[in-house]
Amino acid sequence: CEDDLRFAVAIAERKAAAASAARPGGTIIAADTIVVCAGRRLGKPTDAADAATMLGLLSGRSHEVITGLALRRGPGPALAAGERTRVFVRALARGEIERYVETGEPFGKAGAYAIQGHAAPFIERIEGCYFNVVGLPVALLFKLFSELERTKE
């Protein structure tokens, strides 16, 4: 839903503003990623039980990975946009979830998984930008850098 995209972009913009205040005149790249499944926003798990619950929710269904991205150089507002990718997760056995959580990899990851890590075999397919699921939509970042350069001319 568009509210989820606006939410992620707004968080990225707040991060960019805070970083810009700490490093005035610097070039700031800020991002925030959320996972949305069955109408629920999933951030980073708080503990092993939370990670297992999130993975259970993702099991056997699709979800969206949404990243808000903000680029800022010097004073003024950030250029900001968002990226969406649909991810399809195969049905996971409870033991698979438990073993994955035991690796420690789910912690610090929105939705409690890293597509580029041990969770790769859980993913049936994706629709959209793989790098968005990893955490930084590279093509969108380059688009924002291009826009920033055009505004300087």
NUKOLPA-359043 format. One record per residue: residue number from 1; residue in one letter; y, z, x of N, C-alpha, C in turn. Coordinates in steps of 0.02 Angstrom, whole numbers, plus 50000, padded with zeros to 5 digits. Each point is the difference from the previous one (the first is absolute). Example, Ala and Ser with C-alpha at 12.3 -4.5 7.8 and 13.67 -1.06 7.14 Angstrom:
! residues 2
+-----+----+---------+-------+--------+----------+-------+---------+---------+-------+--------+
:   i : aa : n.north :  n.up : n.east : ca.north : ca.up : ca.east : c.north :  c.up : c.east :
+-----+----+---------+-------+--------+----------+-------+---------+---------+-------+--------+
:   1 :  a :   49716 : 50390 :  50660 :    50059 : 50000 :   49955 :   50060 : 50000 :  50045 :
:   2 :  s :   50053 : 49964 :  49982 :    50059 : 50003 :   50042 :   50055 : 50037 :  49961 :
+-----+----+---------+-------+--------+----------+-------+---------+---------+-------+--------+
//
This chain:
! residues 153
+-----+----+---------+-------+--------+----------+-------+---------+---------+-------+--------+
:   i : aa : n.north :  n.up : n.east : ca.north : ca.up : ca.east : c.north :  c.up : c.east :
+-----+----+---------+-------+--------+----------+-------+---------+---------+-------+--------+
:   1 :  c :   49941 : 50000 :  50042 :    50059 : 50000 :   49958 :   50063 : 50000 :  50044 :
:   2 :  e :   50052 : 49974 :  49974 :    50062 : 49995 :   50039 :   50028 : 50069 :  50020 :
:   3 :  d :   49986 : 50051 :  49960 :    50023 : 50068 :   50018 :   49968 : 50023 :  50065 :
:   4 :  d :   49937 : 49983 :  50011 :    49966 : 50019 :   50061 :   50031 : 49965 :  50060 :
:   5 :  l :   50016 : 49937 :  49993 :    50032 : 49962 :   50054 :   50069 : 50029 :  50015 :
:   6 :  r :   50039 : 50013 :  49948 :    50067 : 50030 :   50010 :   49994 : 50069 :  50034 :
:   7 :  f :   49950 : 50038 :  49980 :    49989 : 50067 :   50029 :   49988 : 49994 :  50075 :
:   8 :  a :   49954 : 49956 :  50021 :    49985 : 49993 :   50071 :   50060 : 49975 :  50039 :
:   9 :  v :   50037 : 49952 :  49972 :    50060 : 49974 :   50034 :   50053 : 50055 :  50006 :
:  10 :  a :   50009 : 50039 :  49948 :    50050 : 50054 :   50002 :   49983 : 50051 :  50054 :
:  11 :  i :   49937 : 50016 :  50008 :    49981 : 50047 :   50053 :   50014 : 49970 :  50069 :
:  12 :  a :   49984 : 49936 :  50009 :    50014 : 49966 :   50063 :   50075 : 50000 :  50014 :
:  13 :  e :   50040 : 49988 :  49949 :    50073 : 50000 :   50010 :   50025 : 50069 :  50020 :
:  14 :  r :   49972 : 50053 :  49969 :    50020 : 50069 :   50019 :   49980 : 50014 :  50072 :
:  15 :  k :   49941 : 49979 :  50020 :    49979 : 50009 :   50070 :   50046 : 49964 :  50048 :
:  16 :  a :   50019 : 49938 :  49982 :    50045 : 49961 :   50042 :   50068 : 50034 :  50006 :
:  17 :  a :   50026 : 50026 :  49945 :    50065 : 50034 :   50002 :   49997 : 50062 :  50045 :
:  18 :  a :   49946 : 50038 :  49995 :    49993 : 50061 :   50041 :   49994 : 49981 :  50074 :
:  19 :  a :   49961 : 49950 :  50014 :    49992 : 49978 :   50070 :   50065 : 49972 :  50028 :
:  20 :  s :   50037 : 49964 :  49958 :    50064 : 49971 :   50021 :   50051 : 50054 :  50015 :
:  21 :  a :   49999 : 50054 :  49962 :    50045 : 50056 :   50012 :   49985 : 50032 :  50068 :
:  22 :  a :   49936 : 50001 :  50018 :    49980 : 50029 :   50065 :   50013 : 49952 :  50058 :
:  23 :  r :   50000 : 49935 :  49986 :    50009 : 49949 :   50052 :   50051 : 49948 :  49976 :
:  24 :  p :   50063 : 50020 :  49992 :    50050 : 49952 :   49975 :   50005 : 49940 :  50047 :
:  25 :  g :   50005 : 49942 :  49970 :    50005 : 49938 :   50038 :   49933 : 49972 :  50021 :
:  26 :  g :   49946 : 50038 :  49991 :    49934 : 49975 :   50018 :   49971 : 49955 :  49946 :
:  27 :  t :   49950 : 49963 :  50018 :    49963 : 49960 :   49950 :   49943 : 50043 :  49975 :
:  28 :  i :   49997 : 50008 :  49935 :    49951 : 50045 :   49969 :   49953 : 49960 :  49956 :
:  29 :  i :   49935 : 50011 :  50009 :    49949 : 49973 :   49955 :   49967 : 50061 :  49968 :
:  30 :  a :   50001 : 50002 :  49934 :    49968 : 50056 :   49964 :   49954 : 49971 :  49948 :
:  31 :  a :   49944 : 50033 :  49990 :    49951 : 49977 :   49951 :   49968 : 50059 :  49965 :
:  32 :  d :   49977 : 49988 :  49940 :    49960 : 50050 :   49964 :   49948 : 49963 :  49959 :
:  33 :  t :   49938 : 50023 :  50005 :    49945 : 49968 :   49965 :   49969 : 50048 :  49950 :
:  34 :  i :   49987 : 49973 :  49941 :    49963 : 50038 :   49949 :   49942 : 49957 :  49975 :
:  35 :  v :   49952 : 50033 :  49973 :    49943 : 49966 :   49968 :   50003 : 50019 :  49927 :
:  36 :  v :   49992 : 49950 :  49957 :    50002 : 50012 :   49928 :   49934 : 49977 :  49970 :
:  37 :  c :   49966 : 50047 :  49968 :    49935 : 49986 :   49970 :   49996 : 50035 :  49932 :
:  38 :  a :   49982 : 49963 :  49950 :    49992 : 50028 :   49933 :   50063 : 50038 :  49978 :
:  39 :  g :   50058 : 49973 :  50017 :    50063 : 50030 :   49980 :   50022 : 50060 :  50041 :
:  40 :  r :   49961 : 50018 :  50052 :    50017 : 50058 :   50042 :   50025 : 49977 :  50068 :
:  41 :  r :   50054 : 50031 :  50023 :    50025 : 49988 :   50068 :   49964 : 50046 :  50047 :
:  42 :  l :   49970 : 49970 :  50050 :    49963 : 50038 :   50050 :   50038 : 49996 :  50066 :
:  43 :  g :   50018 : 50058 :  50025 :    50031 : 50003 :   50066 :   49947 : 50018 :  50051 :
:  44 :  k :   50018 : 50042 :  50047 :    49954 : 50023 :   50052 :   49962 : 50061 :  49973 :
:  45 :  p :   49936 : 50004 :  50014 :    49962 : 50058 :   49975 :   50021 : 50065 :  50034 :
:  46 :  t :   49998 : 50053 :  49962 :    50020 : 50066 :   50026 :   49943 : 50035 :  50036 :
:  47 :  d :   49938 : 49984 :  49982 :    49942 : 50031 :   50032 :   49938 : 49956 :  49986 :
:  48 :  a :   49942 : 50023 :  50023 :    49939 : 49960 :   49993 :   49982 : 49989 :  49926 :
:  49 :  a :   50008 : 50051 :  49959 :    49984 : 49992 :   49929 :   50045 : 49948 :  49967 :
:  50 :  d :   50064 : 50002 :  50017 :    50048 : 49951 :   49974 :   49982 : 49929 :  50022 :
:  51 :  a :   49981 : 49993 :  50064 :    49980 : 49934 :   50025 :   49938 : 49975 :  49963 :
:  52 :  a :   49951 : 50043 :  49990 :    49940 : 49979 :   49964 :   50015 : 49981 :  49928 :
:  53 :  t :   50045 : 50037 :  49968 :    50020 : 49983 :   49932 :   50034 : 49932 :  49997 :
:  54 :  m :   50045 : 49987 :  50047 :    50033 : 49935 :   50001 :   49950 : 49943 :  50010 :
:  55 :  l :   49955 : 50009 :  50048 :    49950 : 49948 :   50013 :   49954 : 49990 :  49941 :
:  56 :  g :   49984 : 50053 :  49964 :    49960 : 49994 :   49939 :   50037 : 49960 :  49947 :
:  57 :  l :   50065 : 50010 :  49995 :    50040 : 49962 :   49952 :   50001 : 49926 :  50018 :
:  58 :  l :   50005 : 49984 :  50065 :    50003 : 49930 :   50022 :   49933 : 49965 :  49995 :
:  59 :  s :   49946 : 50037 :  50002 :    49932 : 49973 :   50001 :   49986 : 49955 :  49941 :
:  60 :  g :   49979 : 49938 :  50015 :    49979 : 49953 :   49947 :   50056 : 49969 :  49961 :
:  61 :  r :   50060 : 50004 :  50024 :    50056 : 49970 :   49963 :   50052 : 49973 :  50047 :
:  62 :  s :   50051 : 49969 :  49971 :    50055 : 49974 :   50040 :   50059 : 50048 :  49995 :
:  63 :  h :   50044 : 49994 :  50049 :    50062 : 50039 :   50000 :   50053 : 49959 :  50036 :
:  64 :  e :   50062 : 50023 :  49995 :    50055 : 49968 :   50035 :   50024 : 50043 :  50058 :
:  65 :  v :   50012 : 49967 :  50056 :    50034 : 50032 :   50056 :   50071 : 49973 :  49999 :
:  66 :  i :   50048 : 50045 :  49996 :    50070 : 49981 :   49994 :   50038 : 50031 :  50058 :
:  67 :  t :   50035 : 49958 :  50037 :    50041 : 50025 :   50055 :   50072 : 49982 :  49988 :
:  68 :  g :   50043 : 50050 :  50004 :    50072 : 49989 :   50001 :   50022 : 49996 :  50072 :
:  69 :  l :   50044 : 49952 :  50014 :    50023 : 49988 :   50068 :   50075 : 49997 :  50000 :
:  70 :  a :   50032 : 50034 :  50047 :    50073 : 50000 :   50005 :   50019 : 49987 :  50073 :
:  71 :  l :   50048 : 49956 :  50010 :    50024 : 49982 :   50066 :   50075 : 50012 :  50001 :
:  72 :  r :   50021 : 50036 :  50051 :    50071 : 50018 :   50003 :   50025 : 49996 :  50072 :
:  73 :  r :   50059 : 49971 :  50008 :    50032 : 49997 :   50066 :   50072 : 50022 :  49991 :
:  74 :  g :   50018 : 50057 :  50030 :    50068 : 50024 :   49995 :   50017 : 50025 :  49931 :
:  75 :  p :   50066 : 50003 :  49986 :    50022 : 50026 :   49934 :   49985 : 49951 :  49945 :
:  76 :  g :   50003 : 50023 :  49940 :    49988 : 49957 :   49943 :   49930 : 50010 :  49972 :
:  77 :  p :   49987 : 49967 :  49944 :    49935 : 50010 :   49967 :   49944 : 49965 :  50038 :
:  78 :  a :   49940 : 50023 :  49987 :    49941 : 49969 :   50029 :   49981 : 49938 :  49960 :
:  79 :  l :   49970 : 49952 :  50033 :    49966 : 49946 :   49966 :   49932 : 50028 :  49982 :
:  80 :  a :   49980 : 49992 :  49938 :    49937 : 50031 :   49979 :   49962 : 49954 :  49953 :
:  81 :  a :   49935 : 50005 :  50003 :    49955 : 49961 :   49957 :   49932 : 50035 :  49999 :
:  82 :  g :   49957 : 49974 :  49958 :    49933 : 50029 :   49996 :   49947 : 49947 :  50000 :
:  83 :  e :   49940 : 50022 :  50016 :    49941 : 49956 :   50003 :   49944 : 50032 :  49961 :
:  84 :  r :   49961 : 49958 :  49966 :    49942 : 50024 :   49962 :   49938 : 49962 :  50022 :
:  85 :  t :   49945 : 50036 :  50005 :    49935 : 49969 :   50015 :   49948 : 50032 :  49955 :
:  86 :  r :   49959 : 49960 :  49969 :    49945 : 50026 :   49959 :   49938 : 50005 :  50045 :
:  87 :  v :   49968 : 50059 :  49997 :    49941 : 50013 :   50040 :   49942 : 50017 :  49953 :
:  88 :  f :   49942 : 49970 :  50014 :    49940 : 50012 :   49960 :   49950 : 50039 :  50042 :
:  89 :  v :   49982 : 50059 :  49975 :    49954 : 50044 :   50035 :   49932 : 49998 :  49965 :
:  90 :  r :   49947 : 49992 :  50039 :    49933 : 50001 :   49969 :   49983 : 50071 :  49978 :
:  91 :  a :   49949 : 50007 :  49959 :    49978 : 50066 :   49978 :   49974 : 50038 :  50061 :
:  92 :  l :   50024 : 50062 :  50006 :    49982 : 50041 :   50058 :   49955 : 50058 :  49978 :
:  93 :  a :   49948 : 50013 :  50039 :    49957 : 50057 :   49988 :   50036 : 50064 :  50023 :
:  94 :  r :   49984 : 50055 :  49969 :    50032 : 50063 :   50018 :   49990 : 50015 :  50075 :
:  95 :  g :   49940 : 49986 :  50025 :    49986 : 50013 :   50071 :   50044 : 49958 :  50046 :
:  96 :  e :   50014 : 49938 :  49980 :    50045 : 49957 :   50040 :   50070 : 50030 :  50002 :
:  97 :  i :   50023 : 50023 :  49943 :    50066 : 50031 :   49997 :   50002 : 50062 :  50044 :
:  98 :  e :   49949 : 50042 :  49995 :    49999 : 50062 :   50040 :   49999 : 49984 :  50074 :
:  99 :  r :   49959 : 49952 :  50022 :    49997 : 49982 :   50071 :   50066 : 49971 :  50024 :
: 100 :  y :   50032 : 49960 :  49957 :    50064 : 49971 :   50019 :   50054 : 50055 :  50008 :
: 101 :  v :   50003 : 50045 :  49953 :    50048 : 50055 :   50004 :   49988 : 50041 :  50063 :
: 102 :  e :   49937 : 50010 :  50019 :    49984 : 50039 :   50060 :   50026 : 49967 :  50064 :
: 103 :  t :   50013 : 49934 :  49999 :    50027 : 49967 :   50060 :   50072 : 50022 :  50013 :
: 104 :  g :   50034 : 50026 :  49949 :    50070 : 50019 :   50008 :   50048 : 49943 :  49989 :
: 105 :  e :   49974 : 49939 :  49994 :    50043 : 49941 :   49993 :   50043 : 50000 :  49936 :
: 106 :  p :   49976 : 50027 :  49945 :    50041 : 49996 :   49939 :   50066 : 50038 :  50002 :
: 107 :  f :   50006 : 50048 :  50046 :    50059 : 50042 :   50001 :   50059 : 49961 :  50030 :
: 108 :  g :   50056 : 50006 :  49968 :    50059 : 49963 :   50022 :   50003 : 49929 :  49974 :
: 109 :  k :   49954 : 49983 :  49954 :    49997 : 49932 :   49972 :   50010 : 50002 :  49925 :
: 110 :  a :   50046 : 49960 :  49975 :    50008 : 49995 :   49927 :   49935 : 49975 :  49970 :
: 111 :  g :   49977 : 50033 :  49948 :    49937 : 49981 :   49968 :   49939 : 50024 :  50037 :
: 112 :  a :   50008 : 50034 :  50056 :    49946 : 50032 :   50038 :   49953 : 49951 :  50034 :
: 113 :  y :   50025 : 49940 :  50019 :    49956 : 49955 :   50038 :   50042 : 49956 :  50046 :
: 114 :  a :   49966 : 49976 :  50052 :    50029 : 49953 :   50047 :   49958 : 49936 :  49998 :
: 115 :  i :   50027 : 49947 :  49973 :    49964 : 49937 :   49994 :   49978 : 49973 :  50068 :
: 116 :  q :   50039 : 50015 :  50052 :    49987 : 49975 :   50067 :   49952 : 50045 :  50038 :
: 117 :  g :   49976 : 50052 :  49969 :    49957 : 50048 :   50033 :   49931 : 50003 :  49969 :
: 118 :  h :   49974 : 50062 :  49996 :    49932 : 50011 :   49975 :   49993 : 49981 :  49926 :
: 119 :  a :   50054 : 49994 :  49963 :    49996 : 49982 :   49930 :   49995 : 49924 :  49989 :
: 120 :  a :   50004 : 49961 :  50052 :    49996 : 49927 :   49992 :   49939 : 49978 :  49959 :
: 121 :  p :   49940 : 50029 :  50009 :    49943 : 49977 :   49960 :   50006 : 50018 :  49925 :
: 122 :  f :   50047 : 50042 :  49982 :    50009 : 50018 :   49929 :   50037 : 49945 :  49962 :
: 123 :  i :   50035 : 49956 :  50035 :    50045 : 49952 :   49968 :   49963 : 49935 :  49985 :
: 124 :  e :   49999 : 49981 :  49936 :    49968 : 49937 :   49980 :   50046 : 49940 :  50013 :
: 125 :  r :   50063 : 50008 :  49983 :    50049 : 49946 :   50012 :   50070 : 50028 :  49988 :
: 126 :  i :   50049 : 49961 :  50022 :    50070 : 50016 :   49986 :   50035 : 49938 :  49974 :
: 127 :  e :   50053 : 50010 :  49963 :    50044 : 49946 :   49977 :   50069 : 50018 :  50024 :
: 128 :  g :   50024 : 49964 :  50051 :    50066 : 50014 :   50027 :   49997 : 50013 :  50074 :
: 129 :  c :   50049 : 50036 :  50024 :    50011 : 50010 :   50072 :   49956 : 50056 :  50028 :
: 130 :  y :   49956 : 49982 :  50045 :    49957 : 50049 :   50034 :   50043 : 50052 :  50037 :
: 131 :  f :   50052 : 49976 :  50035 :    50040 : 50046 :   50040 :   50037 : 50051 :  49957 :
: 132 :  n :   50012 : 49984 :  49938 :    50029 : 50048 :   49954 :   49952 : 50059 :  49990 :
: 133 :  v :   49935 : 49985 :  49994 :    49951 : 50053 :   49990 :   49994 : 50043 :  50063 :
: 134 :  v :   50007 : 49969 :  50058 :    49999 : 50037 :   50063 :   50060 : 50046 :  50004 :
: 135 :  g :   50058 : 49978 :  49972 :    50057 : 50045 :   49997 :   50067 : 49968 :  50016 :
: 136 :  l :   50001 : 49937 :  50023 :    50063 : 49968 :   50014 :   49995 : 49926 :  49983 :
: 137 :  p :   50031 : 49979 :  49945 :    49998 : 49930 :   49980 :   50042 : 49957 :  50048 :
: 138 :  v :   49967 : 49972 :  50049 :    50034 : 49966 :   50055 :   50043 : 49941 :  49977 :
: 139 :  a :   49973 : 49958 :  49956 :    50038 : 49942 :   49977 :   50064 : 50023 :  49964 :
: 140 :  l :   49996 : 50052 :  49960 :    50058 : 50026 :   49965 :   50051 : 50028 :  50051 :
: 141 :  l :   49976 : 50034 :  50051 :    50044 : 50027 :   50051 :   50039 : 49943 :  50034 :
: 142 :  f :   49966 : 49946 :  50018 :    50034 : 49944 :   50031 :   50050 : 49967 :  49953 :
: 143 :  k :   49983 : 49998 :  49936 :    50047 : 49973 :   49950 :   50064 : 50042 :  49999 :
: 144 :  l :   49992 : 50066 :  50000 :    50058 : 50045 :   49999 :   50041 : 49992 :  50065 :
: 145 :  f :   49966 : 49994 :  50057 :    50037 : 49989 :   50062 :   50039 : 49934 :  49998 :
: 146 :  s :   49971 : 49948 :  49971 :    50036 : 49936 :   49992 :   50061 : 50008 :  49956 :
: 147 :  e :   49993 : 50037 :  49946 :    50057 : 50013 :   49956 :   50054 : 50039 :  50036 :
: 148 :  l :   49979 : 50049 :  50039 :    50048 : 50041 :   50038 :   50039 : 49956 :  50050 :
: 149 :  e :   49966 : 49955 :  50033 :    50034 : 49956 :   50048 :   50048 : 49953 :  49965 :
: 150 :  r :   49982 : 49976 :  49940 :    50045 : 49956 :   49961 :   50062 : 50037 :  49978 :
: 151 :  t :   49994 : 50064 :  49984 :    50059 : 50037 :   49978 :   50048 : 50015 :  50057 :
: 152 :  k :   49975 : 49996 :  50063 :    50043 : 50011 :   50058 :   50043 : 49938 :  50016 :
: 153 :  e :   49976 : 49942 :  49978 :    50034 : 49937 :   50017 :   50064 : 49991 :  49961 :
+-----+----+---------+-------+--------+----------+-------+---------+---------+-------+--------+
//
